[in-house]
């Protein structure tokens, strides 16, 4: 743990003991926005909307980074933090926080399923049958493209870590199972991201592509916005393995009263029911809706079960939180 973080935790703890317990105020932790951020995207808009919907005073608790946002919730200085899936996993496992609500993806789900795709005319029927083949990934440090499939392979005992418990061991571990792991250097690479991994498979550069359960339909289906010339007919792709749900961005909470948690969730989910509320959610949180999640396990469980096996994940996530 970094020295400044230990100081911050102690400071939070001392402040928690000196601050009057005001259960009427709902405090939302956000990282300090840049001065150039346009007014529509500032978190105060979200606070005002929840306050109008619930009648409860809502305040914004500004911190320097995501790690401190989560620590402020853990210490009681804030009631909720809005983070990504990896940070939510860290907060659940290391800080004991829970997911109370989650963003909706574009298809209306609070998750997507990480999947492996092969060409329908191939003989591959399982991940075991792909041993020694060439794999197409969306990128090195990607949930659906690398973390979920590698974690699943390790969890199933199909491959063991090659090298130290660091992210630098991800590629050699993959290539202990596949003959070659095609990992693009960036999203802008022609074979980067979801579309690029599918292109790699479509052009015969690899035998399996990792992505979402919706990837072929999104890029090569009949309703695809911009169908690429390399696309096969969507029926020529076959899902060979689903690795589990990758959760959308969760709203992490600490030890809230039932009334305060209910107001937080009701305020957030209610915004998705009106055009004006959806506009606020889109501007501030980047989603058009929020849904309640009953338990942390249901939202983060499948994700955690896989990524905890990936080399260097704990150090990687902790390092990313401070950025």
C-alpha positions, -999 to +999 in steps of 0.1 A: +000+000+000+014+034-009+025+056+020+002+086+011-028+062+010-021+050+046-020+087+057-053+093+038-070+063+055-059+075+089-071+110+081-105+096+070-108+075+101-100+105+124-125+127+105-151+100+108-148+100+145-151+138+147-180+143+122-216+144+134-236+114+123-260+129+098-280+101+083-301+125+063-272+136+040-263+113+011-227+118+001-215+107-033-177+103-039-164+115-072-129+122-085-121+159-088-133+170-123-110+191-145-119+228-145-125+225-183-153+199-179-185+213-192-212+220-167-235+193-180-210+166-171-203+178-136-214+155-107-234+183-091-261+178-117-265+142-106-267+152-069-293+178-076-315+153-096-313+127-068-321+153-042-352+165-061-363+129-066-358+117-030-361+149-008-328+139+008-299+163+009-272+151-015-236+163-015-206+156-037-175+144-019-145+152-041-113+132-040-082+130-061-086+095-075-107+063-076-087+047-048-094+075-024-131+075-035-134+039-024-114+045+008-138+074+016-167+050+013-150+024+034-142+049+061-177+064+062-168+098+048-189+091+017-218+068+011-213+057-025-186+057-053-191+053-090-163+030-104-155+005-131-158-033-128-121-039-118-123-012-091-155-026-079-139-061-076-110-046-056-134-027-033-155-058-027-125-081-020-102-057-002-125-032+014-157-051+020-179-028+000-210-039-019-225-031-052-259-015-047-266-005-083-250-008-118-250+010-151-270-005-180-250-014-212-263-003-246-284-035-249-302-029-216-282-054-195-260-045-165-233-068-179-221-085-210-209-121-214-172-127-223-172-153-251-149-172-274-159-174-311-147-197-338-157-201-374-187-223-377-170-246-403-142-254-379-139-286-359-134-268-326-161-277-300-144-267-268-115-247-254-095-279-249-098-285-287-081-251-292-049-260-274-020-253-297-040-231-320-037-193-327-058-169-306-070-134-314-073-109-285-088-075-282-057-063-263-034-073-235-052-057-205-088-062-215-115-080-196-133-099-224-103-101-246-077-115-222-086-115-184-118-135-186-106-163-210-071-166-194-086-166-159-111-193-170-083-214-185-063-212-153-093-218-131-101-249-151-065-262-147-059-261-185-029-239-181-006-227-152+012-194-148+044-190-167+067-166-148+061-144-117+028-132-105+029-100-126+010-089-157+041-094-177+034-131-173+000-129-191+014-133-227+037-162-220+010-180-200-014-176-229+012-190-252+017-220-230-018-230-241-020-214-276+007-218-302+005-180-307-015-153-290-022-124-314-023-094-291-026-060-308-005-032-293-034-007-292-071-002-298-062+017-330-044-013-345-064-029-374-067-060-352-073-042-320-105-041-298-136-063-304-139-055-341-102-063-347-102-096-329-132-107-350-114-095-381-084-116-371-107-147-369-126-138-401-094-134-422-080-167-410-052-151-390-064-170-359-085-199-348-105-183-320-115-147-312-123-134-277-149-108-272-185-103-261-215-125-267-228-098-290-196-091-310-204-109-343-239-095-345-227-060-335-201-058-363-212-083-389-249-088-383-276-076-407-283-045-385-246-036-380-241+001-383-210-002-405-205-037-417-168-042-427-158-059-460-140-086-442-171-098-423-184-133-429-221-140-428-231-138-391-241-175-392-205-184-400-194-175-365-201-199-336-197-194-299-175-221-285-173-210-248-189-184-225-166-174-196-191-155-175-205-120-170-183-089-171-202-064-150-210-029-160-198+000-138-211-006-103-221+019-076-202+007-045-215+014-010-204+008+025-225+003+057-255+023+048-289+023+066-316+006+047-334+039+042-304+057+028-295+028+004-331+026-008-331+063-015-298+061-034-310+033-056-345+048-061-330+081-071-306+066-096-330+041-111-358+067-113-336+090-135-336+064-162-374+066-165-375+102-179-359+118-209-343+145-187-331+120-162-315+099-189-298+129-203-282+136-168-271+100-164-256+100-199-237+132-193-224+125-158-221+087-157-220+077-194-251+055-192-287+059-201-299+039-171-291+023-137-305-008-122-305-022-087-283-052-080-293-072-050-259-087-040-223-080-049-220-117-057-247-115-084-230-086-101-193-092-096-191-129-087-185-145-121-160-118-130-141-122-097-140-160-101-120-157-133-098-126-130-085-134-096-064-161-113-049-138-139-012-131-131-006-098-114-042-087-112-042-075-077-012-053-082-024-041-116-059-030-104-044-013-073-020+005-096-048+016-119-069+030-091-046+059-085-045+071-121 
